[in-house]
Amino acid sequence: MTEIEFEDKTFCFTGKMSELKRTMAEREVRSRKGLSQKEINTNLDYLVIGSISSPAWKFGDYGNKIKKARTLISEGSKTKIVSEASFMNALETVLPTDTGEIDEKILICRYKALVSNGEFDIVGLEEYLKLLAETENSHVTATIEEPYIYQDLYNEYTEEDIDNLLVFQCRLVKHFPLDVNTQEFIDAIAKGFESLEGVDGDLTNSEKIEGSASYAKLFKEIPQNTSLQK
């Protein structure tokens, strides 16, 4: 996954984002001393691609912005093409300049797995995500994406890795008192995913105290999503 920096870096967005409106994403960039622009040129550092893909992308028809960025990259440009998931992860790790703390800590858990289309328990997975959102008072967002984009645009997999598979990604955000050890909760989440048929991925986590006010405010604006079936 590409490491994303913000200060003095330029960003452009294309495609439909599942979590943030484009204006919100641009605002988050500016709050981290980055810049946003509408055009693809040699000044661009990052082209962020929304996770809601066009059907034409499966056949390599990515649209003008992505095509132009790929051409520039092939000519030696500094531009990098990154996924919405990578961008959202970078917002978590790079604090805004105007930040603040709350009297809690925020736990962020991320789960990612390659699942076999038609061979995993999608109903059970949706029910588990809904359970986490409702009974654990957590903010949950989840997506199922075609893997060819990750292989072709982000170079994350080989063709052999993704044959007949889908990319499942989930992020859970939960508030805890400052003195609470969150490991028991993290282990419980891992066991929940392990119990689902056809789902075998990686769980990562981080805790945020500094900058937690800005992060909490951001997630109030992001709608939850536990639905995976179109």
Number of C-alpha atoms within 10 A of each C-alpha: 10 14 9 18 19 22 14 13 18 20 25 21 26 17 18 16 19 18 22 19 14 16 11 14 22 18 14 21 23 20 17 20 15 17 20 20 14 11 15 21 14 13 14 22 23 24 25 22 24 22 20 16 17 13 11 10 13 14 8 13 12 18 13 11 19 20 14 15 23 18 12 18 15 10 9 10 16 13 21 19 19 21 22 23 20 16 21 15 16 16 19 17 13 14 19 19 12 10 14 14 15 14 11 16 23 23 20 21 19 18 19 19 18 22 22 16 15 11 11 15 16 19 13 14 21 17 14 17 25 19 15 19 20 12 8 11 12 20 22 25 22 21 19 20 17 21 23 24 21 17 15 14 18 15 13 14 14 13 11 7 12 18 12 15 18 18 19 19 18 19 24 20 21 19 18 14 11 13 8 10 10 16 10 10 12 17 11 11 17 18 11 14 20 13 12 16 14 19 20 17 15 13 17 12 14 12 17 17 16 15 21 23 19 17 21 17 10 14 15 10 12 16 12 18 19 20 17 15 9 4
